[in-house]
Amino acid sequence: MPARRTGTVEKYERASGRIYYRARIRLADGTRARVDIPPRYCVAAGGKTAEQRAELYAEAVQEREDEKGELLA
């Protein structure tokens, strides 16, 4: 059984110094798409760091893509 895909999170910094994240999601055809993570998931909350929250968001997007293929369509 292949490893479960969770998406990859990339951390960026704007010229203003503000940190933001993008997810790299693997599509069914083997290519990858970049998805901007909404700002509300790029801040620490609920006992999780901003990066942990971004990773959870990326994982959810990857699961949805695996099930429905919305980004590939």
ZAMARGU-4260 file (C-alpha; in steps of 0.2 Angstrom, whole numbers, plus 5000, padded with zeros to 4 digits):
<rodrens>
0) 5000/5000/5000 | 5007/5017/4995 | 5011/5030/5008 | 4996/5042/5013 | 4998/5058/5004
5) 4996/5073/5015 | 5002/5088/5004 | 5017/5098/5007 | 5018/5115/5016 | 5029/5129/5010
10) 5033/5144/5021 | 5035/5161/5013 | 5038/5179/5019 | 5031/5194/5011 | 5041/5210/5009
15) 5031/5217/5024 | 5038/5203/5035 | 5021/5194/5036 | 5023/5175/5035 | 5011/5165/5024
20) 5010/5147/5018 | 5006/5138/5002 | 5002/5119/5000 | 5008/5108/4986 | 4995/5096/4982
25) 4998/5080/4972 | 4985/5078/4958 | 4979/5061/4951 | 4989/5064/4935 | 5005/5065/4946
30) 5007/5084/4944 | 5007/5096/4959 | 4996/5111/4961 | 5000/5125/4973 | 4986/5131/4984
35) 4986/5147/4995 | 4982/5143/5013 | 4969/5156/5020 | 4976/5168/5032 | 4966/5162/5046
40) 4976/5145/5046 | 4992/5154/5046 | 4992/5160/5064 | 4994/5150/5080 | 4978/5145/5089
45) 4971/5130/5098 | 4988/5125/5105 | 4995/5122/5088 | 5008/5133/5079 | 5004/5142/5063
50) 5014/5129/5053 | 5005/5114/5061 | 4988/5123/5057 | 4994/5125/5039 | 4999/5107/5038
55) 4982/5101/5044 | 4974/5112/5031 | 4985/5105/5017 | 4981/5087/5023 | 4962/5091/5022
60) 4964/5099/5004 | 4975/5083/4999 | 4961/5071/5005 | 4948/5081/4996 | 4958/5081/4980
65) 4961/5062/4982 | 4942/5059/4984 | 4935/5072/4971 | 4949/5078/4960 | 4942/5096/4960
70) 4959/5104/4957 | 4963/5092/4942 | 4946/5096/4934
</rodrens>
